Structures are given as C-alpha cells and as structure tokens.
Amino acid sequence: MGTKEKIHEDVEVLDQEVHKYEIVLHNDDVNTFDFVIESLISVCEHTLEQAEQCALLVHYKGKCAVKTGEYDYLKPRCSKLLSLGLSAEIV
C-alpha cells in the first residue's frame, strides 16, 4: 500500500468515527410537505433546497437521513423533531 492509499484510508476511518450517527426521518400520513420542510430548516439548519429534497425522499422512499454527526449533537435535534410530531430516530 502506497502513502497516498494509506492517507486516504486514514481519512475514511476518521470520517466514519466522527460521523457515526445520523437522524433518519420517516414518512407519515399526518404532516404536510411545508411543515416538514419548515421543521428541517429550523431544527436541522437545512437550506430550503436541502429540506425540499429530504421531504421528497422521505415521501417517495419512506425515510431519509437528514443530519449526520456525533450522538450528543444529534440527540436534542432528534428530540425537537419528535416534539414537533415528526417520526425520527438516531441510527
């Protein structure tokens, strides 16, 4: 293994360690697209475009990872999404 490959492997491992959790938002039949989009913008700090794309993915695929990071960073955000009536979990 060359130096370049070793550095790339180290970066991949470091990236996996730092971002080992994600908030997954699940589809429901209750909340409107607009409400989901507004929630993602306010809670997950998404841009309008990011929030719209996530809302569409949730609708058509059933779920979407909406935020990635360390558990302690994600926990209050996931709790806020749940308190808003959205279906979310940290995985």
N, C-alpha and C positions, 0 to 999 in steps of 0.2 A: 504494500500500500504506500503510495506516494504521499508527500507532505500535503499536497492540495486535497487529496481524498480524505486524509486524516482530519484536516481542519474542517472540511465540510461535514464529516461525521460528528465531530465535536459540537459544531453549531446546531446540527439537528437534534442531538441529545439534549443540549442546553435548552433549546426551544421547547422540546417536549416537557422538560422538567418545570419550566416557568409557566407554561400554558397547559396544565394537565387537567383542567376542569372547564366546562362550558355550561351556559344556561341554554337549555333546549325548551323552546316554546312549542306547545302542542295546539292543534286545531280544536276549535269548539264551535258549537252552533249558536252561541249566545252573543259574542262580541262582534261589533261591526269592524270593517276594514279600517275606517277612520279612527276608531278607538284604539285598535291595536297599533296603528302607525303612531298616533299621538303618545301612547304609552312607551313604545320603543324609543322615541325621540327623547322623552323626558327621563325615563329610567335608565336606559342603556346608552344614552348620548349618541344615538344614531343620527345621521343626516336624513333628510326626507327620502332621498333615493334609497339608502340602506334600509330604512324602515319599510318602505313600499315593497322592496324586493323580498325582505323577510316575510312580510304579511302574505305575499303571493306564494312563496314557498310553503309556508305553513298551511295555507288553504289547499294547494294542489298536492303537496307531498305528505301532509299530515303533521309535520314538525320541521323545525329549523333551529340550528344553533345560532343564537342571537348575541352572545357575548362570551368571550374566552378570557381566562385569567386564573389567578390564584383563588382558592376557595374562599378565603376571608374577604376578598374583593367582591366576589360574586354573590355571597350569601345575602347581604342587605338588598341588593338589586333584585334577586330572585324573590325574596320576601315581599318586596314592593309590588312586583308583577302579580304575585299571588293575591295580595291585598286588593289589587285593582280588579280581581275576578278573572285573571288570565290563568291558563294552565301551563305551568313551567316547572322545571326541575333542574338541578345541578347534576351533571354526569361527568 
